[in-house]
Amino acid sequence: MNPDLNSRADAGFQRRTFTVADLEMRASDDGDSVTFEGVAATVDHPYTVRDWMGEFTETIRKGAFDKTLGNKNSRVSLFVNHVHQAIPLATRRSGNLELVADPHLRVRATLDPARPDVQILRSAIKNGLMGEMSIGFSDVEDGSRWNDDFDERVVTELALREVSVVEEGANDATTASIRSMLIDMARVRPADISEAEVRRTVAHLEAMLPELRADQDDADDGKEREAEKPAGSGLFVTPEMIELAKRRLGIS
């Protein structure tokens, strides 16, 4: 069964990852704070996004972030690997997260060096373990335009929700898209969606099962199955990083 690609236009919360330049974290002269700087998103540059229906090309246009940044009450936070369950490293509302579109989205955050997660993140960036940034956003009405085949999209306005430091991305958002879709489905009320839309969604997911099973069989044939990665805190932690954090905190 071929997916009905026009349902892409109904997507909810989305994530995009950009590789732009090296991230930077530096301590203040007095040691009371750590400054993080990076580019979270680029504009007017087409890139490929992979979702649960395949791939499409997307371009975020200059000015797409202006409405969010122009609203002093907009809530935008800085996380690691989009782990919203964790305490944010910085928030726009608290004043220690600065976002500027010039036209690319630049991030500047003042972080607390006493926080263990800040110390670990600083070490991870220094050692090249975390080298990219990603954004999380929601679509707004009339904020994007799809072509007739729903394989190209231009975003002229979006509601920015968060920025994250990530290990790697390359806009391969399949897992993130599925999780986002499930979260959105859990929020749907019967009055918000028709029976036909529900049946179409179920049919699409069911059509994916044979392909997923075939892919799994191919992976298992004559090969050892890779161990699943346990759910983590969003930080890539090594023994060396743990020892570094212990030394800085005076823990034996």
C-alpha positions as CSV (number, residue, x, y, z in Angstrom):
1,M,0.0,0.0,0.0
2,N,1.4,3.3,-1.0
3,P,1.3,6.0,1.8
4,D,-1.0,8.9,1.4
5,L,1.8,11.6,1.3
6,N,-0.6,14.5,1.7
7,S,-0.9,13.5,5.4
8,R,2.6,15.0,5.8
9,A,0.9,18.3,5.9
10,D,-0.7,17.4,9.2
11,A,2.5,16.6,11.1
12,G,2.8,18.0,14.6
13,F,6.0,18.6,16.6
14,Q,9.1,18.2,14.4
15,R,12.9,18.1,14.7
16,R,15.6,19.1,12.4
17,T,19.4,18.7,12.9
18,F,22.0,20.9,11.2
19,T,25.8,20.5,10.9
20,V,27.1,24.0,10.6
21,A,30.3,24.6,12.6
22,D,32.1,23.6,15.7
23,L,30.2,24.3,18.9
24,E,32.0,26.4,21.5
25,M,31.9,26.4,25.3
26,R,34.2,28.8,27.3
27,A,34.4,29.8,30.9
28,S,34.1,33.4,32.0
29,D,37.2,35.1,33.4
30,D,35.8,34.8,37.0
31,G,34.8,31.2,36.5
32,D,31.2,32.0,37.6
33,S,29.6,30.9,34.3
34,V,30.2,29.0,31.1
35,T,29.1,30.4,27.7
36,F,27.8,28.1,25.0
37,E,27.6,29.3,21.4
38,G,26.4,27.5,18.3
39,V,24.3,27.7,15.2
40,A,21.0,25.7,15.7
41,A,19.6,26.1,12.1
42,T,20.4,27.4,8.7
43,V,18.0,29.1,6.3
44,D,17.5,29.2,2.5
45,H,19.4,25.9,2.3
46,P,17.5,22.8,1.1
47,Y,18.1,19.6,3.0
48,T,16.6,16.1,3.1
49,V,14.3,15.0,5.8
50,R,13.4,11.4,6.4
51,D,10.0,10.7,8.0
52,W,7.8,7.6,8.4
53,M,6.7,7.9,4.7
54,G,10.2,8.2,3.2
55,E,12.2,11.3,2.3
56,F,11.3,14.8,1.3
57,T,13.2,18.1,0.7
58,E,12.7,21.0,3.0
59,T,13.9,24.6,3.1
60,I,13.5,27.0,6.0
61,R,13.3,30.5,4.7
62,K,14.9,33.6,6.1
63,G,12.5,35.2,8.6
64,A,10.8,31.9,9.6
65,F,12.0,32.4,13.2
66,D,11.1,36.1,13.5
67,K,7.7,35.7,15.0
68,T,8.9,33.4,17.8
69,L,11.9,35.6,18.5
70,G,9.8,38.8,18.4
71,N,7.5,37.4,21.1
72,K,9.1,38.0,24.6
73,N,6.8,35.4,26.1
74,S,7.7,32.6,23.7
75,R,9.0,29.6,25.7
76,V,12.2,28.2,24.1
77,S,14.7,26.0,26.1
78,L,18.1,24.5,25.5
79,F,18.4,20.8,26.0
80,V,20.8,17.9,25.1
81,N,19.5,15.4,22.6
82,H,15.9,16.7,22.9
83,V,15.5,15.1,26.4
84,H,12.6,17.3,27.6
85,Q,12.3,15.2,30.8
86,A,15.7,16.7,31.9
87,I,16.1,20.1,33.5
88,P,16.8,22.5,30.6
89,L,20.4,23.9,30.5
90,A,19.0,27.4,29.8
91,T,15.7,29.0,28.9
92,R,14.7,32.2,27.0
93,R,12.2,33.1,29.7
94,S,14.9,33.0,32.5
95,G,17.2,35.2,30.4
96,N,20.2,32.9,30.1
97,L,19.3,31.8,26.5
98,E,19.7,34.3,23.7
99,L,18.5,33.5,20.2
100,V,19.3,35.6,17.2
101,A,18.3,35.1,13.5
102,D,21.0,36.8,11.3
103,P,19.5,35.1,9.2
104,H,20.7,31.7,10.5
105,L,19.5,30.8,14.0
106,R,22.3,31.5,16.5
107,V,22.3,30.4,20.1
108,R,24.2,31.9,23.0
109,A,23.6,30.5,26.5
110,T,25.1,31.3,29.9
111,L,25.3,28.1,31.8
112,D,26.0,27.2,35.4
113,P,29.5,25.5,35.7
114,A,28.5,23.9,39.0
115,R,26.0,21.6,37.2
116,P,27.4,18.2,36.5
117,D,25.5,18.0,33.1
118,V,27.2,21.3,32.0
119,Q,30.6,19.9,33.0
120,I,29.9,16.7,31.0
121,L,28.6,18.5,28.0
122,R,31.6,20.8,28.0
123,S,33.9,17.8,28.0
124,A,31.9,16.1,25.3
125,I,32.1,19.1,23.0
126,K,35.8,19.5,23.7
127,N,36.4,15.8,22.8
128,G,34.2,15.9,19.7
129,L,31.5,13.7,21.1
130,M,28.8,16.4,20.6
131,G,29.2,18.5,17.5
132,E,25.8,19.4,16.1
133,M,22.6,21.3,16.9
134,S,19.0,20.6,16.4
135,I,15.7,22.5,16.7
136,G,12.3,21.4,17.8
137,F,9.3,23.3,16.3
138,S,5.6,23.1,15.6
139,D,4.0,24.1,12.4
140,V,1.8,27.2,12.3
141,E,-1.2,27.9,10.0
142,D,-0.1,29.0,6.6
143,G,3.5,28.8,7.7
144,S,4.6,26.2,5.1
145,R,4.0,25.3,1.5
146,W,4.1,21.8,-0.1
147,N,4.4,21.0,-3.8
148,D,1.8,18.9,-5.5
149,D,3.6,15.6,-4.8
150,F,4.3,16.4,-1.1
151,D,8.0,15.7,-1.5
152,E,9.1,19.3,-1.2
153,R,8.3,21.8,1.5
154,V,9.2,25.4,2.1
155,V,8.8,26.8,5.6
156,T,8.2,30.5,5.9
157,E,7.1,30.6,9.6
158,L,7.3,28.2,12.5
159,A,6.8,28.1,16.2
160,L,10.2,27.3,17.7
161,R,10.0,25.3,20.9
162,E,13.5,24.2,21.7
163,V,17.1,23.9,20.6
164,S,19.3,21.0,21.4
165,V,23.0,20.0,21.4
166,V,23.1,16.6,19.7
167,E,25.6,13.9,19.0
168,E,24.7,13.6,15.3
169,G,21.7,14.0,13.1
170,A,21.9,14.6,9.4
171,N,18.1,15.1,9.5
172,D,17.4,11.4,9.8
173,A,14.3,12.0,11.8
174,T,12.5,8.7,11.4
175,T,12.5,7.7,15.0
176,A,11.8,11.2,16.2
177,S,8.9,11.5,13.8
178,I,7.3,8.3,14.9
179,R,7.6,9.3,18.6
180,S,6.2,12.7,17.8
181,M,3.3,11.1,15.9
182,L,2.5,8.8,18.8
183,I,2.6,11.7,21.2
184,D,0.3,13.8,19.0
185,M,-2.1,10.8,18.6
186,A,-2.3,10.5,22.4
187,R,-3.4,14.1,22.6
188,V,-6.1,13.8,20.0
189,R,-9.7,13.9,21.1
190,P,-12.5,12.1,19.2
191,A,-13.9,15.5,18.1
192,D,-10.6,16.5,16.6
193,I,-10.3,13.7,14.0
194,S,-12.7,11.8,11.7
195,E,-13.2,8.1,11.6
196,A,-11.8,8.1,8.0
197,E,-8.6,9.7,9.2
198,V,-8.2,7.2,12.0
199,R,-8.7,4.3,9.6
200,R,-6.2,5.8,7.1
201,T,-3.6,6.1,9.9
202,V,-4.2,2.5,11.1
203,A,-4.0,1.2,7.5
204,H,-0.8,3.0,6.9
205,L,0.9,1.7,10.0
206,E,-0.3,-1.9,9.3
207,A,1.1,-1.6,5.7
208,M,4.5,-0.9,7.2
209,L,4.6,-4.2,9.3
210,P,5.6,-6.6,6.5
211,E,8.4,-4.3,5.3
212,L,9.7,-3.9,8.9
213,R,9.6,-7.6,9.5
214,A,11.5,-8.3,6.3
215,D,14.1,-5.8,7.2
216,Q,14.5,-7.4,10.6
217,D,14.8,-10.9,9.1
218,D,17.5,-9.7,6.7
219,A,19.4,-8.1,9.6
220,D,19.2,-11.3,11.7
221,D,20.2,-13.7,8.9
222,G,23.7,-14.9,9.7
223,K,24.5,-11.9,11.8
224,E,24.5,-11.2,15.5
225,R,21.7,-8.8,16.4
226,E,23.1,-5.6,17.8
227,A,22.3,-4.9,21.4
228,E,19.6,-2.3,21.9
229,K,20.9,0.9,23.2
230,P,19.3,1.6,26.6
231,A,17.4,4.8,27.1
232,G,19.8,7.4,28.5
233,S,19.9,10.9,29.8
234,G,20.6,12.4,26.5
235,L,24.3,12.7,27.1
236,F,26.9,10.4,25.6
237,V,28.8,9.4,28.8
238,T,32.2,7.7,28.9
239,P,34.1,6.4,31.9
240,E,36.6,9.2,31.3
241,M,33.9,11.8,31.4
242,I,32.6,10.4,34.7
243,E,36.0,10.5,36.2
244,L,36.4,14.1,35.1
245,A,33.1,15.1,36.7
246,K,34.1,13.4,39.9
247,R,37.4,15.2,40.1
248,R,35.8,18.6,39.5
249,L,33.1,17.9,42.1
250,G,35.7,16.5,44.6
251,I,34.1,13.0,44.7
252,S,36.4,10.1,45.3
